[in-house]
Amino acid sequence: MPRLQWSRLYALIVTTTGLLLLVSWWPALRQHAWEQVAFFSLLALAAEAMPVTLPRRDGTVSVSFAIFFATIIVLGPEAAAWVAAIGSIRVKDLRGQTPIDMVLFNRGMVALVAGLSGLAYRAAGGTVGAVSALSDVVPLALCAVVYALTNVTFVVFFLALRQKMSIWGVWALNLKWLLPNYLALAPIGSLLASSYLRSGPVGIGLFFLPLLMARYSFQRFIDMRRMYLDTVRALTTALEAKDPYTKGHSERVAQLSVKLGRKMNLPEDQVELLEYVGLLHDIGKIGVRDSVLKKPGIFASEEYAEMQRHPVIGGQIIRDIRLLGKAASWVRYHHERWDGAGFPEGLAGEEIPLGARIIAVCDAFDAITSERPYKRAFSIAEARREVMRGSGTQFDPAVVSALMEVTQAEYEEELRAVQAQTEAAASRDA
């Protein structure tokens, strides 16, 4: 069954299970005053109106978890499931900008997540309608952890099925982002619950402002991550202004490196790093003289030696960047060869960092398929044969194998186009 069909089946199962849970808990919900459920739902709706988009993922996170957490403490898991299902609705859902099946999937999923974490809170000894920071610390912590685990698991399985991504890699990366967020919001949720139990809705206002500040801080953190990528792209643009013949090369190498990283099941944080390094792998050419960099012919020996310095310069440029520093060796060694005949240090085999081996293959493949002043662009088929010829000597065979799989669709499309042209030419001749 195609992945898209699997993702739809999975979404249907989650949606149905969540809606059945809501229906089965309807009698328990009716024990609470409607104004309480409505109040917490409105707070959640306000929080959901200010989501933070996660980097590199089709998802968002908001501070509404603190509201759901407070609802579990004050009203229990049954009411929390309903508040989550209602309070997580967003404006774009009401405007019809989200497909109805996804609206229902999200309702069922958040109901399950809130309900399961509420049951975990109750099973661990947490008391509904009362909260003690000391005696309830274990139930409260367990509730936050279960919420994070279930939420990430439901979303990641859907994304992995739909986008052909590594389940474990996406799960680990999202959990690394979200678990600290949930654990940080859990104390605020506890304070919201305690304040509500003592002073009613008025007391909530004392802690809703810190909740908004938490959202603001998280947004600034995400913005900082986004600024890193913008800076990387700016550096790439500066290089392309110096060497216009390679315009677009770094972007294509980055995109292909991401595909290979995912095909080789690398953790998603390393895939993200591959994108950044792919963009910056040739940044060291900024330190090469224009007369050498733009020379259309064959390099003299001293000119070739100068060009060989660019990966070393590039590694030095990015090693002090906090986000990219650990991948400086990927830039420094992306011209090393599997057989040890590369530069700058003659590393061989697995002495070469895996990231550098991936960048090397992607760099060569794009250079082969790109037109330069001194050569024509090779076809996909020719480029695949050329890279295969270097497998085990110039390139890591495992990375080459991944490239063959990733480029198979383009190769087949090219073959179909060539066949169509041949048949058209034969028809004209006939």
Beta strands, then each sheet from edge to edge (+ up, - down):
strand 1: 52-53
strand 2: 60-61
sheet 1: 1+ 2-
end
